[in-house]
Amino acid sequence: MAKQKNTVVGVFISEGHARGAIQKLRWAGLNAHIVNSSGMRAFKNTDLEAEVVQLYEGRMSEGNTIVMSHPGSKREQALDLMLESGAEYINLNTADSAAQAKIEATDRAAQETRMSTTQNAPSLQAARDHRHLDTTLREYGRIDHKTGHAKAAAEMHAYLNEEKSTPAGL
């Protein structure tokens, strides 16, 4: 079976936030759904590498909710809507990921391992970095260009809960 291209995956700290993202994606005309544990097998038919699938399996086993979309040419829009809805910021497009920098900042062995590791595809190395990133170091939502960081999990919870409780038009 041919692999599907342009898969966008969001990791959410709550099912409610994941459902909000799906609603926004559908309003934008994009198909999206929550991936349950049996649906993880569907990742094998996407354009995602095995290492990336393991990252998402790990997040699911931690209790996070996974959302998958196949937006075609609207990949950036789907990603933006997921981040706006509180998805974990996971950048798999760089070998020098922020996740690796955070790990190395606290773990000298990780620095040495990184230096001795052969060069893999950037997305595979970034997926490994994110798989091992401590929950307290994970970031959610869009990157704030002033600080260079997204929100911590507790900040994202507060932000999304505040957003829900603020009446429209204020």
Buried (B, 14 or more C-beta within 10 A) or exposed (E): EEEBEBBBBBBBBBEBBBBBBBEBBBEBEBEBBBBEEEEBEBBEEBEBBEBBBBBBBBBBEEEBBBBBBBBEEBBEBBBBBBBBBBBBBBBBEBBEBBBBEBBBEEBEEBBEEBEEEEEBEBBBBBBBBBBEBEEEBBBBBBBEEEEEBBBBBEBBBEBBEEEEEEEEEE
